[in-house]
Amino acid sequence: MGSDKTRFGLDETRIPEAWYNVAPDLKNPPAPPKAFAPDGTELGPDQIGERLASLFPMEILKQEMSAERWIDIPGAVIDVYKTYRPSPLLRARQLEKDLGLPEGVKIFYKYEGVSPAGSHKPNTAIPQAYYNKAEGITKIATETGAGQWGSAMSIAGALYGIDVEVFMVGVSYDQKPYRRILMETYGGTVHKSPSNLTESGRHVLAMDPDSTGSLGIAISEACEVAIKDPGTHYALGSVLNHVCLHQTIIGLEAIEQMALANEEPDVVVACVGGGSNFAGIAFPYYHRKLEGKSKARLLAVEPKACPTLTAGEYRYDLGDEAGMTPQMLMYTLGHDFVPAGIHAGGLRYHGDSPLVSQLVHEGEAEAVAVDQTACFAAAVQFARAEGILPAPESSHAILAAINEAKDAQAKGEDRTILFNLSGHGHFDLAAYAAYNAGELKDFDFAAGATLCDDAL
Ligand SMILES: *Cc1c(COP(=O)(O)O)cnc(C)c1O
């Protein structure tokens, strides 16, 4: 069994031709979004559809609600995917050695840092720009946390000739000037959020002039811009069903690559912010489990400072601060929750993908929350062993993968671990500088920590 190789490549003719939609395979049908008029009456599906049509192209909305298991990837999107896909799948041999793992405990990772943005985000930015362009949209307004989504959207906008306006969470805008420069170089326009350009931003600043922002606030600002201009649409980099759908290219490739390695994972691990890279690698394995070909546990990893799946409530909540978005049934810490300024900016979202939430709620996926400093220690160990400097977000998956390996070793069990390395950390060196200087702290939501700017 197994293969001696370290890297498991597919040639570009083996890119999957359809995305996998998990919705029809869930135990229960996904709960529909809800929205309310200002007087409190609930809107019907048509009225919600109308609202969403001012934000998204029709093709994207169809995917959002689709009950089809497989959705064809347009040929023009596959052509762009081919510029960086299939992404590599590697066995972490040096890390395994470093950890002193026995032969039966193996660690594999799928590496999404090879995309032009350095993360998995272009997997959805590219089709979103494609569908918007096809419907004659000239501008996309969006938000970004750590800057990864804004970069991905700016690149996709440049590829398709669409203007991109990005509201960047204030704390990251200050921490990550290079991401902003990257977005601007690709032609994007970047605003620090909360800004005084929108009603939602002005409202937040009036309450708290020093607000460091949150994804929820930035989403409100971007939606407001899109709603007010018919030529402008909105795009979201995570959470929604169509985003999870596009990301399944990760897991579909991984399944083929693990077959080249003659291995089946016992556990599939990914970090969770809004849930899209976890969905990307885990949903295709969920399908494989339903087919009876896999028994893999699906493990979602989140920061203790923003532990949506492990400490949030499963209920309807808004996707944003100001109530521009419909309510979705998901795990949430409350739409007005502002998490501590941890360096994994992409994991600071109050809610989570409804599809990922449902898998956790139905007991089909597990979730665990980990500390920031332990994540950085794992990231540094990984970098020194494997050579890749991980994004702070991805370090959550690395830590959980290492913990899985140690657990198997302690129990004398064999275990094949597959994790998604969602991106590289080349734009996160300020965070590594803080870690190297011993300045990083842990923020535990359970201990009542919320806004702790002294971490920055
Ligand atoms: C955005 C981002 C995340 C978190 O978003 P998900 O939608 O949960 O995947 C994780 N890792 C990287 C590198 C990111 O850019």
The ligand as an SDF file (V2000), in Angstrom:
LIG
                    3D

 15 15  0  0  0  0  0  0  0  0999 V2000
  -10.1090   33.6590    3.5540 C   0  0  0  0  0  0  0  0  0  0  0  0
   -9.1850   32.6320    3.9950 C   0  0  0  0  0  0  0  0  0  0  0  0
   -9.5630   31.6540    4.9210 C   0  0  0  0  0  0  0  0  0  0  0  0
  -10.9080   31.6220    5.5940 C   0  0  0  0  0  0  0  0  0  0  0  0
  -12.0140   31.5920    4.7600 O   0  0  0  0  0  0  0  0  0  0  0  0
  -12.8990   30.3100    4.5340 P   0  0  0  0  0  0  0  0  0  0  0  0
  -14.0420   30.7780    3.7350 O   0  0  0  0  0  0  0  0  0  0  0  0
  -13.2960   29.7750    5.8610 O   0  0  0  0  0  0  0  0  0  0  0  0
  -12.0540   29.3550    3.7860 O   0  0  0  0  0  0  0  0  0  0  0  0
   -8.6530   30.6790    5.2520 C   0  0  0  0  0  0  0  0  0  0  0  0
   -7.4140   30.6660    4.7320 N   0  0  0  0  0  0  0  0  0  0  0  0
   -7.0030   31.5940    3.8460 C   0  0  0  0  0  0  0  0  0  0  0  0
   -5.6120   31.5260    3.3260 C   0  0  0  0  0  0  0  0  0  0  0  0
   -7.8780   32.6030    3.4480 C   0  0  0  0  0  0  0  0  0  0  0  0
   -7.4870   33.5030    2.5530 O   0  0  0  0  0  0  0  0  0  0  0  0
  1  2  1  0
  2  3  1  0
  2 14  2  0
  3  4  1  0
  3 10  2  0
  4  5  1  0
  5  6  1  0
  6  7  2  0
  6  8  1  0
  6  9  1  0
 10 11  1  0
 11 12  2  0
 12 13  1  0
 12 14  1  0
 14 15  1  0
M  END
$$$$
